[in-house]
Amino acid sequence: MQALLIKNVDLNGRHSDVRCRLGEVSDIADHLEPGPEELVLDAQQGALIPSLRDDHLHLLAMAARKRSVTCGPPEIAQAHQLKNVLLTADGTGWIRGVGYHESVAGDLTATQIDRWIDDRPVRIQHRSGRVWYFNSLGASELGLPPDKQGQLYRRDEMIFKQLSPVDDLSLELGEVARELASFGVTHVTDATPSNDSATFEFLCESCPVLRVRAMGGSELNEGQLKIILDDYRLPEFRELCDQIAGAHRVHRGVAIHCVSKVEVVFAVAALTEVGSIDDDRLEHATELTPDVMNSVEKLRLKLVPNPNFLYDRGDQYIVDNERIVLESLYPIRSILSRGICCTIGTDAPFGDANPWRAMKAATDRRTRNGSTIGLQEAILPEEALRLFTRGHKIEVGANANLACLDRPWSEARDRLNADDVVATILEGRVTYLLRN
């Protein structure tokens, strides 16, 4: 591996040169001379920070989104706009829509979508990811019975298997990985419930500029067992306990999808009954009240919130929820003050994949329209950065997973903008370099 020398960096407020050899940081000094055949990058006094790690996203869904049309806010806010975007979609086969919210045209049915378009099969995903809506032609091609009214809940694996073969998405996966690298990201955790060992291997092969971890189902040989909770159809309590206990017996943690307070309380109750292990996580945990955090703290659970939704969906949160609920959304300041283990995920493509937007939202708690939600839970830029770097430090002997910015941290902290990233380094290898 070619050695790398990064000169003129702002490292913790000090002017330094940093050398990387064999995937590690080998030297840090005020001045280092380039060695023979060493790749040299001049940071021009920009900040050098640990690279970013998105702890919850969905790579295949991100790739598939590149073949999709947007069907929800803020781009699409009314039914006539949705009709127009479907009628003008490129191609002649399936139309795949994403990002739908019922504020646009209610709870969609096949009959309703047929009124807009009935000569091409259509599938539209709710922005939560929990339901797909089909027109009649699409429902027929998928084999949905008429009594489902074109609605399919939590069956992404069936849709992918029949309509989006995984190996068809290799080019789009490469694009997704390169985009993430441009944000300064080197490590991701794929949180798709249907992940198996073959899918995990494909993700790793298709995303060489990333280090991929995954959670998934029983056919995945590593990572947490992903469990989905929806408050409108919670499983039997004993069934959930048995599922958790079964994972623990094979020394596997669980990652429980829980958004509402009902879902979080149900997950915490089951983990209290069974007992927790170090790898157990609560994904999203959007609505967290102090009493629930008491239990989370006792169980030593890891939380993986998505503060980017304060920006992406915050205006709708304000419409849909009372103030007491708004005050309990993503209470990251309280989480950190209790010493609860916490990292951040973007939940892309259901949330914006840009981790800097998530950091910004965690610090200013602003919605897209400029309102604030739970401002008392705002954290400092340095704290937001640590959540996205998992506390990694740049020091001799550490893995050379780095991101270089175009300005000192004293300026970048006030912006938290992905445009500031000029280079990303994975284990000493440059995976992204902005070329002027």
C-alpha positions in Angstrom: 0.0 0.0 0.0 1.3 3.4 -1.0 2.2 5.6 2.0 0.3 8.9 2.3 1.5 12.2 3.7 -1.1 14.9 4.6 0.6 18.2 5.0 -0.6 21.4 6.6 -3.6 20.1 8.5 -5.4 21.8 11.4 -5.4 18.9 13.9 -7.1 19.8 17.2 -6.3 23.5 16.6 -2.6 22.8 15.9 -0.7 23.0 12.6 0.6 19.5 11.8 1.6 17.0 9.1 0.2 13.5 9.3 1.7 10.4 7.7 -0.2 7.1 7.1 1.5 3.8 6.5 0.0 0.3 6.2 -3.4 1.5 7.0 -2.4 3.3 10.2 -1.4 6.8 11.3 2.4 6.4 11.6 3.6 9.9 12.3 2.3 13.2 13.5 4.7 16.2 13.7 4.9 19.9 13.0 6.8 19.1 9.8 7.4 15.8 7.9 9.4 15.5 4.7 7.8 13.5 1.9 9.3 10.0 1.3 10.1 8.4 -2.0 6.9 7.4 -4.0 4.7 8.8 -1.1 1.4 10.3 -2.1 1.2 13.9 -0.8 -1.9 15.8 -0.1 -1.8 19.5 1.0 -4.7 20.3 3.3 -3.9 24.0 3.2 -4.7 24.3 6.9 -8.0 22.6 6.6 -9.2 20.4 9.6 -8.3 16.8 9.7 -11.0 14.8 11.5 -11.8 11.1 12.0 -13.9 9.8 9.2 -17.7 9.5 9.6 -19.6 6.3 10.4 -23.3 6.1 9.6 -24.6 3.5 12.1 -28.0 2.9 10.4 -28.9 3.0 6.7 -30.1 0.8 3.9 -27.7 0.5 1.0 -29.9 -1.5 -1.4 -32.8 0.8 -0.9 -30.5 3.8 -1.5 -29.4 2.2 -4.8 -33.0 1.4 -5.8 -34.0 5.0 -5.0 -31.9 6.1 -7.9 -34.4 4.4 -10.2 -37.4 6.0 -8.4 -39.6 9.1 -8.5 -40.2 11.2 -5.5 -43.9 11.1 -4.3 -43.9 13.0 -1.1 -43.1 16.2 0.7 -41.5 18.7 0.3 -41.4 18.2 -3.5 -44.8 16.6 -3.8 -47.4 18.1 -1.4 -50.8 17.6 -3.2 -52.6 14.8 -5.1 -52.5 16.6 -8.4 -48.7 16.8 -8.1 -48.4 13.1 -7.4 -50.6 12.3 -10.4 -48.4 14.5 -12.6 -45.2 12.9 -11.5 -46.6 9.4 -12.1 -47.9 10.3 -15.6 -44.5 11.9 -16.6 -42.3 9.1 -15.2 -39.6 7.9 -17.6 -39.7 4.4 -19.2 -42.4 2.0 -20.0 -42.4 -0.6 -17.2 -42.7 -0.4 -13.5 -42.9 3.1 -11.8 -41.2 3.0 -8.4 -42.2 5.9 -6.1 -40.7 6.8 -2.7 -41.1 9.2 0.1 -44.9 9.2 0.2 -46.8 10.7 3.1 -50.5 10.5 3.7 -50.7 14.3 3.9 -50.5 14.3 0.1 -53.6 12.1 -0.8 -54.5 10.0 2.3 -54.0 6.3 2.7 -53.6 5.2 -0.9 -55.5 2.3 -2.5 -55.2 0.5 -5.8 -58.4 2.1 -7.0 -57.2 5.6 -6.2 -53.9 5.1 -8.0 -55.7 3.6 -11.0 -57.6 6.9 -11.4 -54.2 8.6 -12.1 -52.4 5.8 -14.0 -53.6 2.3 -15.0 -51.5 1.4 -18.0 -48.2 0.9 -16.1 -47.6 -1.1 -12.9 -47.0 1.3 -10.0 -45.6 0.8 -6.5 -45.2 3.7 -4.1 -43.4 3.4 -0.7 -44.5 5.3 2.3 -41.6 7.4 3.7 -41.6 5.3 6.9 -40.7 2.3 4.8 -43.5 0.2 6.5 -46.0 0.0 3.6 -46.0 -0.2 -0.2 -49.0 1.0 -2.3 -49.8 -0.6 -5.7 -52.2 0.2 -8.5 -54.2 -2.7 -9.8 -51.8 -3.6 -12.6 -48.9 -3.6 -10.1 -50.8 -5.6 -7.5 -51.7 -8.2 -10.2 -48.1 -8.6 -11.4 -46.9 -9.0 -7.8 -49.7 -11.5 -7.0 -51.4 -9.5 -4.3 -55.0 -10.7 -3.5 -57.8 -8.1 -4.2 -58.7 -7.8 -0.5 -55.3 -6.1 0.2 -56.5 -3.0 -1.7 -53.1 -2.7 -3.2 -51.4 -2.3 0.2 -48.4 -4.5 1.3 -46.9 -4.1 4.8 -43.3 -4.9 5.7 -42.6 -7.3 2.8 -39.6 -5.6 1.2 -37.8 -8.9 0.9 -40.6 -10.3 -1.3 -40.6 -7.2 -3.5 -36.8 -7.1 -4.0 -36.8 -10.8 -4.8 -39.6 -10.5 -7.5 -39.0 -7.0 -8.9 -35.5 -5.8 -8.0 -32.9 -8.6 -8.2 -30.0 -7.6 -6.0 -27.3 -8.1 -8.6 -29.1 -5.6 -10.9 -28.2 -2.8 -8.5 -24.4 -3.1 -8.5 -23.9 0.1 -10.5 -26.2 2.1 -8.4 -24.6 0.7 -5.2 -21.2 2.0 -6.5 -22.7 5.4 -7.0 -24.2 5.4 -3.5 -20.9 4.3 -1.9 -19.0 7.1 -3.8 -21.6 9.7 -2.7 -21.2 8.6 1.0 -17.4 8.8 0.6 -17.8 12.4 -0.6 -19.4 13.2 2.7 -16.4 11.9 4.6 -18.0 8.5 5.4 -15.9 5.3 5.5 -18.0 3.0 7.7 -21.7 2.1 7.5 -24.1 -0.3 9.2 -26.8 -1.7 6.9 -29.9 -2.1 9.0 -32.1 -4.0 6.5 -34.1 -6.8 8.2 -33.9 -9.2 5.3 -30.1 -9.1 5.0 -28.6 -12.6 4.7 -24.9 -13.7 4.3 -25.1 -13.6 0.5 -26.5 -10.0 0.5 -23.9 -8.9 3.0 -21.1 -10.3 0.8 -22.6 -8.5 -2.3 -22.8 -5.2 -0.4 -19.1 -5.5 0.6 -18.0 -6.3 -2.9 -20.1 -3.5 -4.5 -19.0 -0.8 -2.0 -15.1 -1.1 -2.0 -14.8 2.5 -0.7 -16.7 1.6 2.4 -16.4 -0.8 5.3 -19.8 -2.4 5.7 -21.3 -4.0 8.7 -24.8 -5.4 8.7 -27.7 -6.6 10.8 -30.4 -8.8 9.4 -32.3 -12.0 9.7 -31.5 -15.5 10.9 -29.6 -16.3 7.7 -27.0 -13.6 8.4 -24.0 -15.1 10.1 -22.9 -11.9 11.9 -24.3 -8.7 13.2 -27.4 -8.1 15.3 -30.8 -9.8 14.6 -33.1 -7.1 13.3 -36.5 -7.0 14.9 -39.3 -4.7 13.6 -42.0 -3.4 16.0 -45.0 -1.5 14.7 -47.4 -0.3 17.3 -50.5 -1.1 15.2 -49.5 -4.8 15.1 -47.2 -5.6 18.0 -46.3 -9.3 18.4 -47.2 -11.4 21.4 -45.0 -10.3 24.3 -43.7 -13.8 24.9 -43.0 -14.2 21.2 -40.7 -11.2 21.3 -39.0 -12.4 24.4 -38.4 -15.8 22.9 -36.9 -14.1 19.8 -34.5 -12.0 21.8 -33.5 -15.0 24.0 -32.9 -17.1 20.9 -30.5 -14.5 19.5 -28.7 -14.2 22.8 -28.2 -18.0 23.1 -26.1 -17.9 20.0 -24.2 -14.8 21.3 -26.0 -12.5 18.9 -27.4 -9.1 19.9 -30.7 -7.7 18.8 -31.4 -4.4 17.0 -35.0 -3.5 17.6 -36.8 -1.0 15.3 -38.9 1.1 17.7 -40.1 4.6 16.9 -43.1 5.5 19.0 -43.2 5.5 22.8 -45.4 2.4 22.6 -42.9 0.5 20.5 -39.9 1.7 22.7 -41.7 0.7 25.9 -42.6 -2.7 24.5 -39.0 -3.3 23.4 -37.6 -2.2 26.7 -40.1 -4.4 28.6 -39.0 -7.5 26.6 -35.3 -6.8 27.2 -36.0 -6.3 30.9 -37.7 -9.6 31.0 -35.0 -11.5 29.0 -31.9 -9.5 30.0 -29.6 -7.5 27.7 -26.2 -8.1 26.3 -23.6 -5.7 25.1 -24.6 -5.8 21.4 -28.3 -5.0 22.0 -29.5 -1.8 20.3 -32.7 0.3 19.9 -32.9 1.7 16.4 -34.5 5.2 16.0 -36.1 5.3 19.5 -37.6 8.5 18.3 -39.9 9.2 21.3 -38.0 8.9 24.6 -39.3 10.1 27.9 -37.3 10.3 31.1 -38.9 7.2 32.6 -38.1 5.1 29.6 -34.5 6.4 29.5 -34.2 5.2 33.1 -34.8 1.6 31.9 -32.5 2.1 28.9 -29.8 3.3 31.2 -30.2 0.3 33.6 -30.1 -2.2 30.7 -27.0 -0.5 29.2 -28.7 -0.4 25.7 -27.2 1.4 22.7 -29.4 4.0 21.1 -29.2 4.9 17.4 -31.3 8.0 16.8 -31.8 9.9 13.5 -31.8 13.7 14.3 -31.8 14.5 10.6 -35.6 13.8 10.7 -36.0 16.9 12.8 -35.1 18.8 9.7 -36.5 16.4 7.1 -39.9 15.8 8.8 -40.0 18.3 11.6 -42.7 20.5 10.2 -45.0 17.5 9.9 -44.0 16.4 13.4 -45.3 19.8 14.6 -48.6 19.3 12.8 -49.1 15.8 14.0 -48.0 15.9 17.6 -48.8 17.7 20.9 -46.0 19.8 22.5 -45.4 17.1 25.2 -44.5 14.6 22.5 -42.4 17.1 20.5 -40.3 17.7 23.6 -39.4 14.0 23.8 -38.3 13.6 20.2 -34.6 12.6 19.8 -33.6 13.9 23.3 -29.9 13.6 22.6 -28.7 16.0 25.2 -30.5 14.0 27.9 -29.1 10.7 26.4 -25.6 12.0 26.6 -25.9 13.5 30.0 -27.0 10.1 31.4 -23.9 8.4 29.8 -26.1 6.2 27.6 -24.2 4.7 24.6 -25.3 6.5 21.5 -24.3 6.8 17.9 -26.2 8.4 14.9 -27.6 6.9 11.7 -29.3 8.7 8.9 -31.7 5.9 8.0 -31.1 6.7 4.4 -32.9 6.6 2.0 -35.8 7.2 4.3 -33.8 10.1 5.7 -31.2 12.3 3.9 -27.9 10.4 3.5 -25.9 13.5 4.3 -24.5 13.0 7.8 -23.6 16.7 8.1 -27.3 17.6 7.9 -27.9 15.2 10.8 -25.2 16.8 12.8 -26.6 20.3 12.0 -30.1 19.2 13.1 -28.7 17.8 16.4 -27.1 21.2 17.1 -29.8 23.6 16.1 -33.0 21.4 16.2 -34.4 23.3 13.3 -37.1 22.1 10.8 -37.0 22.7 7.1 -39.2 25.8 7.6 -37.1 27.2 10.4 -39.1 26.1 13.5 -37.4 24.5 16.4 -38.2 21.3 18.3 -37.0 20.6 21.8 -34.2 23.2 21.7 -33.1 22.2 25.2 -31.9 18.9 23.7 -29.5 20.6 21.3 -25.9 19.5 21.5 -22.5 21.1 20.6 -21.0 20.6 17.1 -18.1 18.7 18.8 -20.5 16.3 20.4 -22.4 15.7 17.2 -19.1 15.0 15.4 -18.1 12.5 18.1 -21.4 10.7 17.6 -20.7 10.3 13.9 -17.1 9.2 14.5 -17.9 6.9 17.5 -15.3 8.9 19.5 -12.3 7.8 17.4 -9.2 9.9 17.7 -6.4 10.7 15.3 -3.2 9.5 17.0 -0.1 7.4 16.1 -1.1 3.8 15.8 -4.8 4.4 15.1 -6.4 3.2 11.9 -6.0 5.9 9.2 -9.7 6.5 8.7 -9.8 10.3 8.1 -11.6 13.2 6.5 -10.0 16.4 5.4 -12.0 19.7 5.3 -11.3 22.8 3.4 -11.2 25.1 6.5 -10.2 24.9 10.1 -12.6 23.2 12.5 -13.2 26.6 14.2 -15.0 27.6 11.0 -16.4 24.3 10.0 -18.1 23.7 13.4 -20.4 26.7 12.6 -21.4 25.3 9.2 -21.5 21.6 9.5 -21.6 21.4 5.8 -20.7 18.4 3.6 -19.3 20.8 1.0 -16.4 21.4 3.3 -15.1 17.8 2.8 -12.2 17.7 0.3 -10.7 14.2 0.9 -11.7 11.0 2.6 -9.2 8.3 3.6 -10.1 4.7 4.4 -7.3 2.8 6.2 -4.7 5.0 4.6 -6.3 4.8 1.1 -7.8 7.9 -0.5 -11.5 7.0 -1.4 -12.6 10.6 -2.3 -10.7 13.6 -3.4 -12.3 16.8 -4.5 -10.7 18.0 -7.7 -10.9 21.7 -8.4 
